[in-house]
Amino acid sequence: MRHLEVGTGERLLFISDLHLCESQPRRTQAFVAFLDGEARDCGQLFILGDLFEYWIGDDDDRPLAAAVAAALARLRGRGVVNWFMAGNRDFLLGQHFAGRAGLSLLADPCLLHCGSDRLLLMHGDSLCVDDLPYQAVRAQLRDPAWQRGFLAQPLPERRRLAEQAREQSRQATAGKAEAIMDAAPTAIESAIAAAGCSVLIHGHTHRPARHSHVVAGHEVTRWVLADWHDRAEFLAWQDGSATAHAG
């Protein structure tokens, strides 16, 4: 588990699950406006996965990728540190794109030390342990050998396979019980106990909320980040307190 330390008075912003794609241009416009506006006043921005609806490799030549990289690079040029943690849709995003966008890659999970607070950051899909079919697919997609084989395919073929996987995911999700696709209490408590954190922040489930958990006699706050539609949804942390915002 990676450990990071930030200043206690620094303003931190957390976002996830934007699922940027060409078919949702207003969402991309909202993201660019967020980067050029609200995010300029923070010290560090944490993107906790699924920034893109899908990512087929850093050689992706879509205009969307170039526009997002340029907007993130502008924010980095203003002095904001940009962190990216891979999600289940953009786990192939690598160092080449990160360099273009001014992103620093962040392993999942990561423990953020902020004064006396310990914030555990995750994408969140690893917490959905009751969804056994999904966890089997996740293990395959995170396998380095599978990733090398996929990235060796021509770009048009990778794009076709990604579209096919999106449709299969939609069909599979439609047939599952809602509870199975949520973070499991046992996995949440295990992650909290292993990290010894006071706050857990994650996305993935598209069920934004603030939860309280008691683990080993200690109360821990869990923030589930919102997915984006046509407006910015983010969590701000400063001086030991968190506030959810909807732009």
Secondary structure, DSSP 8 states (H G I E B T S, - for coil): -EEEEE-TT--EEEE----B-TT-HHHHHHHHHHHHTGGGG-SEEEE-S-SBS----TT---HHHHHHHHHHHHHHHTT-EEEEE--SSSTT--HHHHHHHTEEEE-SSEEEEETTEEEEE--SGGG-TT-HHHHHHHHHHT-HHHHHHHHTS-HHHHHHHHHHHHHHHHHHHHTS-GGGGS--HHHHHHHHHHHT-SEEEE-SSS--EEEEEEETTEEEEEEE----SSS-EEEEEETTEEEEEE-
